[in-house]
Amino acid sequence: MNFNKLGTNFEWPKGMPDIRNLQKLGQLYQLGEAGANEIGTKLENLDSEFQVNYDHNPIHHIEERMKDVQSLAEKMNRKGYDLTIDNIKNHIFDVAGIRVITNYIDDVYLIKKLLLSQSDVTLIKCKDYIKNPKPSGYRSLHVVVSVPVFQSNGSHDVNVEIQIRTVGMDMWASLEHKLRYKTDIDDKLVAQYGNDLHGYAEELSGIETKMQKIYKKLNNYEV
């Protein structure tokens, strides 16, 4: 797992001088990483249980990440907030993140249901871009939860963003991200390929739905 944190070459953005206490920022990131680890362990345990009891792995793989500070500062700037620890805690919910890649669409909602049924996991917000895709064609289920992290000075509730999507959705999202953020691509090509990707997103969704139906018939598997 790759955790991008402060970075050795990081420089504070101009016009954002409010964060000066790097120790507090480090503590915030440490708590976020611990929260992501807590959720990651829960997900791995659920996947293991399904393998033993139902001969099915709903999770293809899991990726954990911490938002790098440069991206954090840019997001705070876009939202119009001063770059302070309190503002980060109150307004930024994806400092710690987990991406869960599933095999089938039903598995996305299964993972959400099982995770939120745990007594120490609290739902903060949810955005379903599978049932309601973004204009670009992007599909994924975004869930922000709070989970307690126990430290020497007591328990802390930590927010973790969980993005749950299928293998096909993840492949599409990776390609679309490369297209949008690779700066040396001509704008005309970005528009052209963007239109192509929008159509491919529809095709992928249809294919994944059909493959899921075949899988369930072959295995007589009901969630």
Backbone hydrogen bonds, N-H to C=O, Kabsch-Sander energy under -0.5 kcal/mol:
donor,donor_aa,acceptor,acceptor_aa,energy
3,F,1,M,-0.6
4,N,2,N,-0.7
4,N,66,M,-0.5
5,K,3,F,-0.8
10,F,7,G,-1.2
16,M,13,P,-1.5
20,R,18,D,-0.8
22,L,20,R,-1.3
25,L,21,N,-1.6
26,G,22,L,-2.7
27,Q,23,Q,-2.3
28,L,24,K,-2.2
29,Y,25,L,-2.2
30,Q,26,G,-2.4
31,L,27,Q,-2.4
32,G,28,L,-2.1
33,E,29,Y,-2.6
34,A,30,Q,-2.2
35,G,31,L,-2.6
36,A,32,G,-2.5
37,N,33,E,-2.2
38,E,34,A,-2.1
39,I,35,G,-2.2
40,G,36,A,-2.7
41,T,37,N,-2.4
42,K,38,E,-1.9
43,L,39,I,-2.4
44,E,40,G,-2.3
45,N,41,T,-2.3
46,L,42,K,-2.1
47,D,43,L,-2.4
48,S,44,E,-2.2
49,E,45,N,-2.3
50,F,46,L,-2.2
51,Q,47,D,-1.7
52,V,48,S,-1.9
53,N,49,E,-3.0
54,Y,50,F,-2.0
55,D,51,Q,-0.7
56,H,50,F,-1.4
60,H,58,P,-0.5
60,H,101,I,-3.3
61,H,101,I,-1.5
63,E,99,R,-2.6
65,R,97,G,-2.6
67,K,95,V,-2.9
69,V,5,K,-1.2
72,L,68,D,-2.1
73,A,69,V,-2.8
74,E,70,Q,-2.2
75,K,71,S,-2.3
76,M,72,L,-2.3
77,N,73,A,-2.1
78,R,74,E,-2.3
79,K,75,K,-2.0
80,G,76,M,-0.7
80,G,77,N,-0.8
81,Y,76,M,-2.5
84,T,82,D,-1.8
88,I,84,T,-2.1
89,K,85,I,-2.5
90,N,86,D,-2.2
91,H,87,N,-2.0
92,I,88,I,-2.0
93,F,91,H,-0.6
97,G,65,R,-2.6
98,I,161,E,-2.6
99,R,63,E,-3.3
100,V,98,I,-0.6
100,V,163,Q,-3.3
101,I,61,H,-2.8
101,I,99,R,-0.6
102,T,100,V,-0.6
102,T,165,R,-2.7
103,N,58,P,-1.2
108,V,104,Y,-0.8
108,V,105,I,-1.1
109,Y,105,I,-1.0
110,L,106,D,-2.0
111,I,107,D,-2.6
112,K,108,V,-1.8
113,K,109,Y,-2.4
114,L,110,L,-2.6
115,L,111,I,-2.5
116,L,112,K,-2.5
117,S,113,K,-1.0
118,Q,115,L,-1.3
121,V,118,Q,-1.8
122,T,120,D,-0.5
122,T,146,S,-2.4
124,I,144,V,-3.2
125,K,144,V,-1.4
127,K,142,H,-2.9
129,Y,127,K,-0.9
129,Y,140,S,-2.4
132,N,128,D,-1.1
134,K,138,Y,-1.9
137,G,134,K,-2.2
141,L,164,I,-2.6
142,H,127,K,-3.0
142,H,140,S,-0.6
143,V,141,L,-0.6
143,V,162,I,-2.8
144,V,125,K,-2.9
145,V,143,V,-0.5
145,V,160,V,-2.4
146,S,122,T,-2.6
147,V,158,V,-2.3
149,V,156,H,-2.9
151,Q,149,V,-0.5
151,Q,154,G,-2.8
154,G,151,Q,-1.9
156,H,149,V,-2.5
158,V,147,V,-2.4
158,V,156,H,-0.5
160,V,145,V,-2.6
161,E,96,A,-2.4
162,I,143,V,-3.7
163,Q,98,I,-2.9
163,Q,161,E,-0.5
164,I,141,L,-3.0
164,I,162,I,-0.6
165,R,100,V,-2.4
165,R,163,Q,-0.5
167,V,102,T,-1.3
170,D,166,T,-2.3
171,M,167,V,-2.2
172,W,168,G,-2.2
173,A,169,M,-2.6
174,S,170,D,-2.3
175,L,171,M,-1.8
176,E,172,W,-2.6
177,H,173,A,-2.4
178,K,174,S,-1.9
179,L,175,L,-2.1
180,R,176,E,-2.4
181,Y,177,H,-2.2
182,K,178,K,-1.3
183,T,181,Y,-1.0
185,I,182,K,-1.4
190,V,186,D,-2.1
191,A,187,D,-2.3
192,Q,188,K,-2.4
193,Y,189,L,-3.2
194,G,190,V,-2.1
195,N,191,A,-2.0
196,D,192,Q,-1.9
197,L,193,Y,-2.9
198,H,194,G,-1.9
199,G,195,N,-1.6
200,Y,196,D,-2.3
201,A,197,L,-2.3
202,E,198,H,-1.2
203,E,199,G,-1.9
204,L,200,Y,-3.2
205,S,201,A,-2.1
206,G,202,E,-2.0
207,I,203,E,-2.5
208,E,204,L,-2.9
209,T,205,S,-1.9
210,K,206,G,-2.0
211,M,207,I,-2.6
212,Q,208,E,-2.1
213,K,209,T,-1.7
214,I,210,K,-1.9
215,Y,211,M,-2.4
216,K,212,Q,-2.5
217,K,213,K,-1.9
218,L,214,I,-2.5
219,N,215,Y,-2.1
220,N,216,K,-1.0
221,Y,216,K,-1.2
